[in-house]
Amino acid sequence: MNTPEEEFEQRAKAMFDDSVDSLDAATLSRLNRSRQAALAEAASSRVRWQPWMPATGAAAAVLLAVMMLLPGQTPDVIDAPASDFEIMLGEESIDMIEELEFYSWLDTQDLAASGDVG
């Protein structure tokens, strides 16, 4: 038995096939020329960028390595203590998500107490 999605796909394909079969020769020729032109353009643009791909990948890798190795420039996730990850992966994480507004308020209170918030 077909699902409603499969039936819809079959009807849509049949309608598309019928519409393609009813096109005249001039329209089919125009569509074919347009398709060939699009394929040629895609192939030529790929050829233009292809020599730069290895250099771009190497530059991205070097940039990432420099960012990771610079002291004081690491993302907060890397500097987070293991206990934070244990809390997030523990069973209590569901309760923590349910009380997210409280934890947000608590965080702003900690920042205000340390003088970071004006």
Beta strands, then each sheet from edge to edge (+ up, - down):
end
